[in-house]
Amino acid sequence: MTAITTGKTPRKTPHFGGVLNNYVGGEFVASDKRFANINPVDGSEINQVAEASAEVVDRAVEAARAAVEGEWGKMSVAHRSALLHKVADGIEARFDDFVAAEMADTGKSLWQAENIDIPRGAANFRVFADMASSRAGECFQTETADGQQALNYAVNKPLGVVAVIAPWNLPLLLLTWKLAPAMAVGNAVIAKPSEDTPATATLLAEVMHEAGIPAGAFNLVHGFGPDSAGEFLSKHSGIDAVTFTGESRTGGAIMRAAADNVKALSFELGGKNAAIIFADADFDAAVEGTAKSVFTNGGQVCLCTERVYVEREIYPQFVAALKQKAEALRIDWPEDESTDMGPLISHEHQQKVLSYYQLAKDEGATVVTGGGVPRFGDRRDDGAFVQPTILIGLPETARCIKEEVFGPICHIAPFDREEEAVAMANDSDYGLAATVWTSNLSRAHRIAPQLEVGIVWVNSWYLRDLRTPFGGVKLSGVGREGGVHSLNFYSEPMNICIKL
Ligand code: NAD
């Protein structure tokens, strides 16, 4: 381990200067083909990554199938659950390594990595291990035509081999959100982290190995999407299900690739989330909550707000207050305790976000704050930073109102009537999340179900209970995960009917 010197307080980053390998059939597997893992704080190389070839993906599928048919598939639920708790213990035992790796790959703040990403990564294993071991079954006593009875009961079987394709914004958290329930119900998995964030997935493979997860039950393949590990997995006839989090367009590509083999699919996709703020809301809480929902993780959370609708009588004050919050955000080294926002994930994503900043101006927006790149006068100027940005004045038809930017940006528009706010919020191809800020509970209950999304937060944002249904409508996803919904997706009930 070597110190990575991105900030004032260097942190030890595992595998710094080394190679992150694939993990197949219980062994770490190198590759001749490699790509660089880049730190978005200053554009420096952290380490090299072994890209999985089609042949390595084939081996991972074979190893996973053998695990399903072997020790892992035959293991009792209690034993499996205990092993997954050991995985959570292993993440916690190497907490600092995971934090350092996540920060180096993403540039996210120490606070966020320590308080959200890594603890949630461990919690996912504990929660789903416990849920799987206390899962209720279905049973019906049926009256038959001859006056007798039959007993129907369902047994839940794993799907088999599940490919988990994850994005870069919450790398460990979102990968384990799917790996944990898939493994808890007995599937063997092949994890494909984003090419931009390969490090914590590699540490997870080390933890799985040390925890004694049987060979083949967990596999890791590194690489990209098209013509690389992502596509090899989606097209593979030996895979029973693909669970994916990422862009809606990628979801479409995976759906097409998976179609010939008719795989089970679960998709958590993009969003263009709205916040509706009424004049009767607790003003300070609404400003604070909206600032969080727009700027957390540099706006790179699928649940982040990009469209803000504010009741006209408080509109000018709200715009001014959110501007103040945006300008007070500390954009700094991820390692500094007081940093609020780091860089975007990559230069490529920085260019995409900046192109929307320019487009907004071309479409006639007034830039309330931001709209450019912060300058530091040190090597962070080679990083992927952008300014937190607030826009006003765009028509609802503008591309910046319609398309997901996935950066620290929002547009604020006024509304006069409740129905108008609901109509504007719903006028989107996406439907992931929405927030409503009001002190009128009747109104909250009235509006929430009218919103065409998978999740509504009232007077809060990102308040998560892992047992609740999670997912989106329209372009934002297919299916639901979370709690029993995850267990249901990753297994199939088989009914057994006995004539008594
Ligand atoms: P992305 O779609 O570019 O990539 C996600 C993953 O898919 C990566 O591992 C990538 O290598 C892989 N991939 C890319 N093309 C592929 C292909 N053709 N076949 C198979 N795999 C392929 O997404 P991203 O840029 O990493 O993540 C940001 C997006 O994710 C945003 O749109 C965001 O809203 C969305 N997201 C959604 C949720 C949710 O829960 N709904 C959560 C987080 C992020």
Residues whose N, C-alpha, C, O or C-beta is under 5 A from the ligand:
A	BS01	NAD	I165 A166 P167 W168 K192 P193 S194 E195 G223 F224 G225 P226 G230 E231 S234 T245 G246 E247 S248 T250 A253 E268 L269 G270 G271 C302 S476
